[in-house]
Amino acid sequence: MDNPIKVKIDSTADLLLLRPLDLFVRQLVQQLPAFSDHPSDVDGIELAFNEAYTNVSRHAYKGLNTKGPISIEIIVYDDRLEIYLEDRGTSFDPANVKTPDLDVPRDGGLGVWFIKKFMDQALYSTCDGKNVLLMMKRFPNS
Amino acid sequence: MEIEKKDGITIISTDERLDAVVAPKLKDTVKKIAEETSTKLIIDLEKTKFIDSSGCGALVASLRTLIKNQGDMKIARPSPQAQTLFQLTRLHRVFEIYEDMDQAIKSFS
């Protein structure tokens, strides 16, 4: 695809917006022909986005009196989908999150693990006060 | 979220989504219900099409709260998406899960 499809949403990191944004991501992915016969991939991408957005809303601006900004960018290439989440809060590297011991039932801390499980790549970077999480999913059969 | 009582069993029917928005409410609700000892609770997930880590966490916390108060909790009618997460997290070994509501009710007798 010479011109990948792009959409960018500048928003406030607030759980109030979790569901509308989640549904936006879900409906976008559902419309991509590559995922039409892969409903579990659609569920997985929605879940990964949900977990990432929830983490930023809950933790990135914790302790501040105001809700902070978050930018969401989705880029659809020929063979993959990339979702970027950018915030300006406290940095948090998912690479430092330990793999959960699944023999011990947990009431939290599975979000990052779900992101890694359902996406093909999850890269986190911090630069000039901006934290960026890139989540990439290759198209099935590509 | 709807709550009803049937034959001494409390049934909580969760909404379309069990996510970070409603997980705290579920935990609080179960905490109040569990104040009575030996509470029998069924979480009916029939309407819930989407569950996330917060939702899974709320279910684990609910089960813990009930067990602490000599109660018990069963899960009924999880969606394919919920079943996938329960298997992935091995929570299908922790929860008693029933595909049928009558079976879930009978399991308490």
Interface residues (C-beta under 8 A of the other chain):
Chain A: L15 L18 R19 D22 S40 D43 E46 L47 N50 E51 T54 S57 R58 P100 L102 D103 P105 R106 D107 G108 G109 L110 G111 W113 F114 K117
Chain B: R17 D19 A20 V21 F50 D52 S53 S54 C56 G57 A58 V60 A61 L63 R64 P80 Q81 T84 L85 L88 T89 R90 L91 V94
